[in-house]
Amino acid sequence: MTGRATLPALVAVAFTAGTAATIAVAARQLGEAQAAASRSVARMAAELWELSGGADEAARSFVDAGIAIESVPAPGSGQPANRMGPGESPSEPGAHAYRAGSLQPAVWIAVPPQPRESPLPPTATALALLGSLLMSAWALARRRAPAPPGYPTIVALTATALLGAVAATTHRWADSELEALSDRHAGHALRAVEAALDLGTDPERAARVAGLPWAASAALTRPDQLWTMPQDVGVALAAIPDPPYATPFTVAVGRTTWHAGLVTLPAQGPAAPFRALHLALLGYEETRAPTVPLAAAATAASLLTALILFLLPLSAHPPLLRRTVTAWAFLAPAALLLAIFTFGPLLFSLWISLHEWHLVDPVHPFVGLDRYRQIILDVDWWTALRNTGIFTLHVPLAMAVALGLALLTRGSRRAVRLARLALFLPSITSVVAIAVVWKWLLNDGYGPVNQLLESVGLAPVSWLTSPEVALVTLMAISVWMVVGYQMVVFQAGLAAIPRDWYDAARVDGAGAVQRFRHITLPGLRHTLFFVLVTSVIGSFQVFGLVYVMTEGGPLGATDVAVYHIYREAWEFLRFGNAAAMSWILFAVVFVATWLHFRLLEGRAVHA
Amino acid sequence: MRRGTRAMGERTWSMPNGTRAARMLPALSTAVLLGACLVMAAPFLWMAATSLMGQLEVFSSRGILPAAPLWSNYPEALTAQPFRRYFLNSLIFSVAVVAGQIVTATTAGYAFARIDFPGRQKVFMLFLATMMVPVVIVLIPRFLLIDALGWIDTYQGLISTELVSVWGIFLMRQYFRTLPRELEDAARVDGAGPFRVFLGVALPLAKPAVATLALFAFIDAWKNLLWPLLATRSMEMRVVEVGIAAFHSTYEINWPYQMAAGVVAVLPIALLFLFTQRYFVRGIQLEGIR
């Protein structure tokens, strides 16, 4: 079998391909960002140039800023005015250019392709090469001698660490390249706007053409209304003591960097006393480093490497290898869907819980454990958790009733079968329909239950509108909902206890109570445990009843954990808080389940 | 494990005839059962009765039954909102989820039950552990994912997250383990590959468990409120559960209309259960007894 040598070679190839793909993805994304930036500068310059009527001073400023301007021969008289079209500059191939056609003679405004400091990330490339060499050397060594045990693990860890380092350094490289690009872009924009303003172009139009974020007309023409931009950007701008003139500078707001510049307005009109204008120029976030595709490429490469490494130790045993591949082929549909829709989201939710995350805000600054500290101090959340805990107390009650019913009815099979529909219906039908019915039955004023109470001379009860009663009402309805199902589970468990045990106990003179304690309960041990654990887990997640019947009220008396999280996320759109609360709920469920196993079962029940 | 497949109550519990108490037990148990049934069924009967009352009659009537059944409540309530569309959506959603879960659960369950591969126990425990995870924890990431794909308010967005049930995988594993291996071995000797053995031999034998799985998956999908609430926006994409909840908040005080809608929502599941209850019991036995 050649598996011993081919699999290490595959690992080497996979690693090389993975790192190459990671670097290529980043380089490609960066190239696209650069092209887009050059295009937009060229377009903006062309429009500003047209606005300024093609004056020489503007041309000088543009050329200073690295924007090429070429005259083209005067077009014929039939040439449509104000025609702008993208294309390559006639004399400078590769440059992104716009043709300003309304000027006579028409000109091409071109921004040459901006050189990168290095075409590939140097550190990442070196790391990738080193890793590929290591893997290849290892593959060659494996051909000669069998490796010591534990070797694949070391290689797997090395490969993953190297891939991570390659991805991280690539990301940093792309980040700094983009920052330099943004700086240049901002410089062009600033010069172009200044040139246009110097020539008396309407500032409002100039700002609109330049696509300056938040440089609304008010900000440009009336400096006293300068801060129409987001407040934190304004504050950051104002905090700069002595901003440089004519060169763009950056302000950091959260984790986003904004490019800004000061433009001098000609002294005229009502704005004369205010000559300096602040402009928040290009949002850096628009050309963010290619994090998502990079992470996807690195993850895919790591997974592939890990998969091959996982198969590696098996290659010595072909039947085992075959079985493993077959098993994973069978598992693939379920495993893939679980990875995408359960395991992945679990990690993602943990990440969200550590960041500021609002549905409409694209910036997610890190907040870390502060979030959890705040939630732990949040009284409303504790109320919700306490309500959930109290609600869960309905489980043992329901189990007691269900067990009693199961014991009483285990003699009469036919009756049970007939009764099953009525007993089961509450646990299988629409929770919403059930909740609506109960809301009607328990209505304060005219609900049938209160009418019944009154007709026998009792005082009506505020089932759902009194803070003291509402949660208990929901618990009672829950008992009603689950008891039929639990009864059938218990009947199944009872049927599995051998008859002989009871006969033997009876011969020994054991009474009904003793038989129950020493035979029925131990015999039902697993069933009881199973029902308890699953019901408690389910009860921690109650939602539908609360959503329809009480909406958490009155006064938060029925605000349970899942409903609280639901509102936090989908009403207040605070995803970060909701994610952190979900994790706390998960921790509670986990500890509760673990305690059950620890205290009641002593060992795992799974077969 | 064998006993898991046995039909419910195969053993008849003949009570000893010795004592008077023992002789009374069947009568007592029947009485208790009748009482329990009444308590369990009362809300449904009340719902049906109220659904036939006039809108004002419900506030004044002291009796339980309507003075004169007002059948027109049904067509009026069901056309007040597009319930036909809600039912169609629920049906599409539930059937797709059933199909998906059958594929994922039978294949994975078979692998866990029959194929001995390294790490089997660990992977199985990892799968089982997800049953402990509150669904609410993955809702936000799932929503963001579906949103990023542009699948909000579409069937694929509604369905794709629900296609695996770990409970179903567990059920199928338990069932496959109760099947005799001999038939599969015979097919293997005849030269059938693992997939042919699975499709040709194991899967046909597992039909009863598949039926149970399908039934539970259908009902769980039909009852699912939280995910459809988040994954759909327009009225045209609502499922019955969301529709009834929305109907409830729109027609807050028109109880007969709401009860009529409730009856219509409960009826399909009740009928389904009536004709398939033995599969339910089998599922309960398979999950409850290990």
Interface residues (C-beta under 8 A of the other chain):
Chain A: L314 L320 R323 T324 T326 A327 W328 A329 F330 L331 A332 P333 A334 A335 L337 L338 I340 F341 T342 F343 G344 P345 L346 F348 S349 I352 L405 L408 T409 R410 G411 S412 R413 A415 V416 R417 A419 R420 L421 A422 L423 F424 L425 P426 I428 T429 S430 V431 V432 A433 I434 V436 V437 W438 K439 W440 L441 Y446 P448 Q451 S455 W480 V483 G484 Y485 V488 V489 Q491 A492 G493 A495 A496 R499 R506 H526 T527 F530 V531 I537 F540 Q541 F543 G544 Y547 V548 A561 V562 I565 Y566 A569 W570 F575 A578 A579 S582 W583 L585 F586 V589 F590 T593 V605 H606 A607
Chain B: M1 R3 M8 G9 E10 R11 T12 W13 S14 M15 P16 L25 P26 L28 S29 T30 V32 L33 L34 A36 C37 V39 M40 A41 P43 F44 W46 M47 T50 V58 F59 R62 I64 V103 T104 A105 T107 A108 Y110 A111 I115 D116 F117 P118 R120 V123 M125 F127 L128 T130 M131 M132 V133 P134 V135 V136 I137 V138 L139 I140 P141 R142 L144 L145 S160 T161 L163 V164 V166 I169 Q174 P194 F195 F198 I219 W222 K223 L225 L226 L230 V240 E241 I244 A245 H248 W255 Q258 M259 A261 G262 A265 V266 I269 A270 F273 L274 Q277 F280 V281 I284 Q285 E287 G288 I289 R290
